[in-house]
Amino acid sequence: MMITVEKTKTPKSKPASDQLVFGKSFSDHMFICDYSEEKGWHNSRIVPYQDIAISPANMTLHYGQSIFEGLKAYKTADNKVNLFRPIENIRRLNSSCLRLCMPPINEEFALKALKTLVDIDRDWVPKEEGTSLYIRPFVFASEPHLGVRPSSTYTFIIITGPVGAYYKEGINPVKIFVESNYVRAVVGGLGEAKAAANYAASLKAQVEAKEKGYTQVLWLDGIEKKYIEEVGTMNVFFIIGNEVVTPKLSGSILPGITRKSSIELLKSWGYEVNERRITIDEVYAAHDKGMLKEVFGTGTAAVISPVGELSWNDKVITVGSGKTGPVSQRLYDTITGIQYSKMQDTFGWIEHV
Ligand SMILES: *Cc1c(COP(=O)(O)O)cnc(C)c1O
């Protein structure tokens, strides 16, 4: 499929690197493509970043058929632009589409669209330490219709925007509230899809945790409220004695690419890594025995987010020393080192644009 390109005649001024706020500024161009049952995916184009018009009867507004992805482009010291495992994002985009009865997009074509867009806006990839260009591909229903059924038309858009360093003063542990009232997802639901609806379901818990002074919530399973699932919008890891544990992908957990990369790195370093069920009781018991060494979240935004404190049913525990642990730090340094080409990419994770 051909991608037509219409360049902007009025390039925007770029925000200063120290003023970057996540998700506030957008680069000059966007990619957009339409789907209909007759034509399949068609009319692929890169156009100036602009508003889109939608009908008040647009099915996404009413029934929520909407999924997205998130990845970043990184500028290296010699001004190359790196993507980190982008094909994994495209495969996950497609599995999310299928779960919501939306049509998948040819993998090679989606990768080409993404790379072409980033190339056109490569001057928008900021250079300063820790900054990047955030890339947001998303697919949503576009048919105006109020009957409940899958839409017959869809739109696939990719927008990008420069983002600042997640950690301005080095990586820092966060305080986490173990959520035993609200749940994010249940097996059989949308939990393993990157669906907008999962975020809608999570907001209330997030707001209440913030009010109590916590950064994020630790999600437990939706049935027994016992097994650990994720932390906020990240996957979660525990180091208990010499074992690294992360919840097994059960159907209600989002299969993170940072999670997968962390598992692969930890195994290559000789750690015993187990993807298995783990209860919140086991974590508290390990803490009481002095065995809970590290807890951290993994995700594209923060890469690694160490957890310093957990609060569950009014019982507050400090993880390890409450500081960033050595394994969390090593994973962070290695993944970011590979992303910015400061370390050798022995796994072949980087694609240049
Ligand atoms: C996106 C996401 C993650 C992290 O996935 P990465 O591919 O590592 O960025 C984890 N949990 C949820 C719920 C997510 O939406």
The ligand as an ORCA input file, in Angstrom:
! r2SCAN-3c Opt
* xyz 0 1
  C       1.280     -0.762     28.099
  C       1.067     -1.457     29.383
  C       2.104     -2.119     30.078
  C       3.550     -2.055     29.674
  O       3.835     -2.527     28.405
  P       5.201     -2.138     27.696
  O       5.104     -2.809     26.399
  O       6.305     -2.656     28.534
  O       5.218     -0.646     27.601
  C       1.774     -2.821     31.226
  N       0.515     -2.845     31.691
  C      -0.489     -2.199     31.080
  C      -1.849     -2.287     31.649
  C      -0.251     -1.489     29.914
  O      -1.263     -0.856     29.303
*
